[in-house]
Structure formats: C-alpha cells, structure tokens
Amino acid sequence: MRRNAFLVAGIAVAWIALILGMRGGALAAETPQPIRKFDLTTIQTLGRAMYEQDREAWRATDLLRAKVSDDQLKADKLHGWIVDTFADYHVVRFVHDTAGGPEAYYDVMFGKNGAQPTLAAPPNRVLTASEAAQYRARSLALANISRACTDSYNTIVLKDPERGGWLAWALAATTDPKLIMLGGHYRFTISADGKNVVQKDALSLTCRQYQRPPAGKAGFLLSNNVVSLMPLETHVFAGLSYGLTIYVGTPDGEVWKVAQGAIQSVAQDSPDP
C-alpha cells in the first residue's frame, strides 16, 4: 500500500524545513561508504549502553570537579576516562598523563543498587592490561576523526559484542544546551589491544544539528540516515540523552520510530507524525 498522501506531504514539508534549517551546510555530495552492520537488537543494546556510560561519566566528572579545580586538572594532565564493569558496580576511572605514561587519577564507583556514587583516589594507579587497551582505543578514536564537525568530541568505548576487541565512538559534542547533535559521529572497530583500527565508520555525511524543543515541551525530530537501512545506535543514544522521539528515514523509503531506547518500523498509513 502507498502511504497516506497527507502523511507523506506532512513529513515532506517538515523534512524540507529541517534540512533547510540544519547547520553545517548542504548535504554532502558524496556516496556513503559501507559501514559495519548490526541487527536491531544489538543496535538498541549498544545505544542504551552508550547512554548509560555517558550519563555515569558526566556524573563522575561533576564529582571530580567539585573536589579538584579546573586549573589543577589541567596541571595534572587529566586526559579522559575509561569504565570498568563488575557484577555489582561500575567504576569510572579518570586517567592522566605522567612521565611514565597514562595512570589512574581518580575513581568514581557507581553501585547497581542505586547508592550515591563515591569518589576516591585509587590505591594502585597502574592500569590493568584491559584498562590500558581501552584507553588506547579511546585515544585512537579521537586521533582518527577525518572531518571534525565541532571543536569538542566525546568518546564512549564498549566491548565489541561480536568480536574480541572494542567499539569506540567519537561523538560530536556541544556546550550549547539549545542544540541537538545528530551528525559528525564516528564509530571505530578496534583490536583487543587497542592499538589498531580494524574498521572506521562515518555515521553521517553532514554536521547535522537541530534546535532543541523548549523545556517542558514534548518533541520529536525528523531525520534521515543515508549510511544504512536502519537507525543507528547513535539515534537511540540521542533519543535517550535528549528525551525525544526521533523518526528516521532510510534510503529504501522506510521510516523508523526511535523512542525510549526502542526502535520500531512505522507502519504504512500510520497515525504517527
């Protein structure tokens, strides 16, 4: 069946308005490079895990900055963070550069029982082999951004669910609370030792930014994804991070709804926006 004409017209008008209002210039005139594919369940799982890790990292950063001044963090050469996952808790481990190489700086522990996170200096500052590999994967991702959409990139590193290495994301970021970043993200498949990029995936062709809906307003976004036939884990991550429903159009003419960490196809003649 063909989609309802009014539905198509409404989507088209909104879509054109969003494209014309996008920052970062016109759509890139280039052919998308093939990216690594995941099934729908894995995409949802990755997006939720990215959101949880990012949320813990920001909470941990707030605790650290409440204890250590920005000037001191700079003097101590703070250089990012990694995450250790255990059965009953997670640890956000901040890493700084020293004359002897990267070392643990401060740890923030998050219990899975909902207890308040705690900040402490680690008794042993030497990174384990796995931590060192994760840190290298993070650094490797940042060093391999081929076309930056912003001066600020955040990183997330997770265990590769299908292989023995890592997945690392370099996510275009902004300090402007009115903007939503959907473009400029990269995903890297990285070897288990964190030393080699096995595959680099540009997850968009444009530096796509949207205006965030006013506070207290339920909102949704219409976007397009030209690099795969399904939404990406970054759409799940963005929907959870910004509290929005995102409708994603793909090159085969399908429309997908990403809401509250779940992805579903929008049926023909659906009453959805």
VMD Tcl script that draws the C-alpha trace (Angstrom):
set ca {
  {0.00 0.00 0.00}
  {1.06 3.59 -0.58}
  {1.42 5.84 2.42}
  {-1.41 8.20 3.17}
  {-0.94 11.27 0.96}
  {-1.44 13.71 3.82}
  {1.05 11.83 5.95}
  {3.63 11.90 3.17}
  {3.04 15.59 2.49}
  {3.33 16.44 6.18}
  {6.55 14.52 6.54}
  {7.96 16.05 3.35}
  {7.27 19.62 4.47}
  {8.74 19.02 7.92}
  {11.70 17.18 6.43}
  {12.48 20.00 3.98}
  {12.17 22.56 6.77}
  {14.58 20.63 8.93}
  {17.08 20.17 6.10}
  {16.97 23.87 5.23}
  {17.36 24.73 8.91}
  {20.29 22.40 9.51}
  {23.59 23.91 10.44}
  {26.74 22.62 8.85}
  {25.93 23.32 5.22}
  {24.13 21.46 2.48}
  {24.01 17.72 2.18}
  {27.37 16.35 1.17}
  {27.56 15.37 -2.49}
  {29.27 12.06 -1.92}
  {28.45 8.38 -1.89}
  {28.14 6.87 1.61}
  {30.83 4.34 2.42}
  {29.59 0.94 3.67}
  {29.51 0.70 7.45}
  {29.55 -2.29 9.75}
  {26.03 -3.66 10.21}
  {24.37 -4.82 13.42}
  {20.96 -6.37 13.95}
  {18.16 -4.36 15.51}
  {18.56 -5.86 18.99}
  {22.28 -5.10 19.04}
  {21.70 -1.52 17.84}
  {19.25 -0.93 20.69}
  {21.56 -2.56 23.24}
  {24.55 -0.51 22.12}
  {22.57 2.75 22.15}
  {21.34 2.15 25.70}
  {24.81 1.15 26.91}
  {26.26 4.30 25.34}
  {23.67 6.43 27.11}
  {24.30 4.78 30.48}
  {28.06 5.13 30.19}
  {27.82 8.76 29.08}
  {25.45 9.60 31.94}
  {27.77 8.00 34.51}
  {30.76 9.81 33.02}
  {29.08 13.20 33.36}
  {28.03 12.48 36.96}
  {31.56 11.33 37.74}
  {33.00 14.47 36.13}
  {30.79 16.66 38.31}
  {32.06 14.86 41.43}
  {35.67 15.22 40.33}
  {35.36 18.93 39.53}
  {33.72 19.54 42.89}
  {36.91 18.22 44.52}
  {39.66 19.30 42.12}
  {39.85 22.70 40.44}
  {39.99 23.01 36.67}
  {43.46 24.55 36.95}
  {44.67 21.56 38.94}
  {43.11 19.11 36.48}
  {44.98 20.86 33.69}
  {48.24 20.83 35.65}
  {47.79 17.13 36.40}
  {47.17 16.47 32.68}
  {43.77 14.83 33.02}
  {43.19 13.08 29.73}
  {39.84 11.35 29.74}
  {38.24 8.36 31.39}
  {37.53 4.68 30.97}
  {34.93 2.38 32.54}
  {35.42 -0.86 34.45}
  {32.30 -3.03 34.73}
  {31.86 -5.55 37.53}
  {28.98 -7.72 38.68}
  {27.61 -5.28 41.26}
  {29.11 -1.94 40.32}
  {30.75 0.21 37.65}
  {33.86 2.36 38.04}
  {34.52 5.48 36.00}
  {38.31 5.68 36.12}
  {39.83 9.04 35.21}
  {43.21 8.80 33.55}
  {46.00 11.37 33.44}
  {49.32 11.52 31.63}
  {52.53 11.17 33.62}
  {56.22 10.90 32.76}
  {55.80 7.13 32.95}
  {52.70 7.04 30.77}
  {48.94 7.01 31.48}
  {47.93 6.32 35.09}
  {44.70 6.14 37.08}
  {43.91 9.54 38.61}
  {40.59 9.23 40.46}
  {37.89 6.58 40.58}
  {34.13 7.11 40.87}
  {32.21 3.98 41.85}
  {28.56 3.50 40.90}
  {26.74 0.73 42.75}
  {23.96 -1.04 40.90}
  {21.70 -0.78 43.94}
  {21.10 2.94 43.40}
  {23.53 4.14 46.06}
  {25.19 7.53 45.61}
  {28.46 7.35 43.65}
  {31.69 7.77 45.60}
  {34.94 9.47 44.58}
  {38.31 8.16 45.76}
  {41.96 8.13 44.78}
  {42.91 4.60 43.68}
  {45.41 2.77 45.94}
  {47.08 1.35 42.83}
  {47.41 3.76 39.93}
  {48.77 1.27 37.40}
  {46.27 0.49 34.64}
  {45.47 -3.15 34.01}
  {46.10 -4.57 30.54}
  {42.39 -4.29 29.71}
  {42.21 -0.71 31.02}
  {45.30 0.28 29.03}
  {43.79 -1.25 25.89}
  {40.50 0.60 26.46}
  {42.37 3.86 26.99}
  {44.36 3.34 23.79}
  {41.12 2.60 21.91}
  {39.67 5.88 23.16}
  {42.78 7.83 22.13}
  {42.88 6.09 18.75}
  {39.29 7.08 18.02}
  {39.97 10.74 18.76}
  {43.09 10.68 16.60}
  {41.24 9.30 13.57}
  {38.42 11.82 13.11}
  {38.82 12.69 9.45}
  {36.34 15.59 9.26}
  {35.52 17.27 12.55}
  {32.13 18.95 12.91}
  {32.99 20.66 16.19}
  {35.96 21.52 18.39}
  {34.68 19.13 21.03}
  {34.28 15.36 20.75}
  {33.22 12.95 23.47}
  {34.19 9.29 23.47}
  {32.47 6.09 24.51}
  {34.19 2.70 24.49}
  {32.39 -0.63 24.84}
  {33.33 -4.26 24.44}
  {32.65 -5.40 20.90}
  {29.58 -7.68 21.20}
  {30.62 -9.82 18.22}
  {34.41 -9.83 18.27}
  {37.20 -9.82 20.83}
  {38.05 -6.14 20.63}
  {36.43 -2.77 21.26}
  {33.88 -0.44 19.76}
  {34.80 3.21 20.22}
  {32.68 6.21 19.29}
  {33.84 9.75 18.73}
  {30.69 11.81 19.23}
  {30.41 15.40 18.09}
  {29.51 17.46 21.16}
  {28.40 20.97 22.03}
  {28.17 23.09 25.16}
  {25.10 24.88 23.77}
  {22.08 23.46 25.63}
  {19.79 24.55 22.79}
  {21.42 22.30 20.19}
  {20.99 18.61 19.42}
  {23.91 16.89 17.73}
  {22.94 14.14 15.29}
  {25.77 14.44 12.77}
  {29.54 14.24 12.78}
  {29.75 10.97 14.75}
  {32.23 8.17 14.06}
  {32.34 4.53 15.13}
  {35.57 2.54 15.23}
  {36.08 -1.19 15.45}
  {39.38 -1.55 17.31}
  {41.63 -4.51 18.06}
  {41.67 -6.12 21.51}
  {44.98 -4.46 22.43}
  {43.59 -1.05 21.48}
  {46.40 -0.40 19.00}
  {44.77 -0.83 15.60}
  {41.66 0.47 13.83}
  {40.04 -2.54 12.16}
  {37.19 -0.52 10.63}
  {36.19 3.13 10.65}
  {32.55 4.06 10.10}
  {31.39 7.61 9.43}
  {27.83 7.57 10.79}
  {26.65 10.58 8.78}
  {27.64 12.70 5.80}
  {26.81 16.07 7.34}
  {27.39 18.04 10.52}
  {23.73 17.81 11.40}
  {22.48 19.95 14.31}
  {18.91 20.71 15.37}
  {17.34 23.22 17.69}
  {16.18 21.59 20.91}
  {12.45 21.92 21.73}
  {11.64 24.33 24.58}
  {11.87 22.90 28.09}
  {8.74 21.06 29.15}
  {7.57 20.56 25.57}
  {7.20 17.03 24.26}
  {9.07 16.94 20.99}
  {10.18 14.80 18.11}
  {12.67 15.10 15.31}
  {12.57 14.00 11.70}
  {15.94 12.92 10.39}
  {17.43 10.80 7.64}
  {20.08 8.11 7.70}
  {21.84 7.54 4.40}
  {24.56 5.15 5.60}
  {22.35 2.16 6.45}
  {18.81 0.81 6.09}
  {18.05 1.05 9.81}
  {18.51 3.65 12.51}
  {21.88 3.65 14.25}
  {22.88 3.24 17.87}
  {23.59 6.99 17.88}
  {19.89 7.64 17.23}
  {19.00 5.52 20.27}
  {21.67 7.33 22.29}
  {20.43 10.77 21.18}
  {16.78 9.94 21.85}
  {17.58 8.87 25.42}
  {20.00 11.74 26.04}
  {17.64 14.47 24.84}
  {14.38 12.83 25.88}
  {13.00 12.92 22.34}
  {11.30 10.67 19.83}
  {13.27 10.55 16.58}
  {11.75 9.49 13.26}
  {14.46 8.23 10.93}
  {14.04 7.84 7.18}
  {16.29 5.39 5.32}
  {17.28 5.11 1.63}
  {14.78 2.30 0.97}
  {11.86 4.63 1.76}
  {11.17 3.21 5.23}
  {10.53 5.34 8.30}
  {11.54 4.18 11.77}
  {10.50 5.42 15.19}
  {13.18 5.63 17.90}
  {11.67 6.22 21.34}
  {12.76 5.43 24.89}
  {15.59 3.21 23.69}
  {13.43 1.11 21.33}
  {13.26 1.06 17.54}
  {10.19 0.11 15.53}
  {9.14 0.46 11.92}
  {6.38 2.98 11.24}
  {3.61 1.05 9.51}
  {2.01 2.18 6.28}
  {-0.76 4.74 6.84}
  {0.32 5.08 10.46}
  {-1.17 7.92 12.53}
  {2.35 8.71 13.79}
  {3.79 12.11 12.79}
}
mol new
graphics top color blue
foreach p $ca { graphics top sphere $p radius 0.5 }
foreach p [lrange $ca 0 end-1] q [lrange $ca 1 end] { graphics top cylinder $p $q radius 0.2 }
display resetview
